[in-house]
Amino acid sequence: MTDNQSSKGYSYTGSGTNDQGNHYCSRQADDGGRGYHYSNTDGSYYYQNTNSSTYYNTGTGYAKYTPPGQGSSSGNK
């Protein structure tokens, strides 16, 4: 296993900090799917998963999940 290879079936392809100071990390699944996540300075975070589902959390109690190929659902923690 290389440094950027995980046992989860994907490889990390990049990471860094954008102009707003938010951390990001991108990855590619063994099946070709691509994903990324942001951890934002305001405490919120966002995931675009390799299966095309998304997850957003404000860090203050609100979360929204969108399943792959479906509508979205949201709720408070």
N, C-alpha and C positions, 0 to 999 in steps of 0.2 A: 504494500500500500504506500503510495507517495504521500508527501506532506499535504497536498490539496485533495486527497481522496478520502472519503469517509466510508465507513462500513454500511451506510444507509442507502447506498445505491445512487449516489450523486457525487460530483466533484465541484469544489469551489472554483469559480472562474475569475473572481475579482472582488475587491473590497476597497473601501476608502471612506472619505468624508467629502460631502458636497459643499458648495459655497455657503449654504445656510448652517453648516456645522453638523449636519445629520449624517450618521453612519449608514453605509449601505454594504450589502454583500450579495453577490450574484452566484448562481450555481446552475449546473446542467446535470440532469438525471441521465442515468445509463441508457434510458429509452429515448433520449433526445429532447425531453421536455426541459424548458428553461424556467428559472424562477429567481426571485430576489427578495430581499427584505430591507426595510429602512427602520432604524431606531432614531427617533427624532429628539431634538433638544428639549421639546416641550413635554416629553414623557410618553408621547404616542408612538405607536409602531404599526407598520404595514407589511404584510406578507403577500406576495404573488407566488403561489406554489407551483411546482413543476407540473402539476395536474390541471392547472389553470384556475383552481379555486383561489379566493382571496380572503384575507382576514385583516381587519383594521380595528385597532383598540386605541381609544383616546388617552388612556392612562388615568382617566378620572371616572371610570365606571361604565362607559358606553362602548359596545363592541358590535361589529358587523361582520358577518361571514357570508360569502357568496360561494356556493358549491360549484364544482366544475359543470358547466353546461346548464346551469339552473338559475333561478332567480336568487334574490338575497334574503337573508334573515338577519334580524338585529335584536339586541336586547341589552338590558342593564345587568351588570355583575351583581 
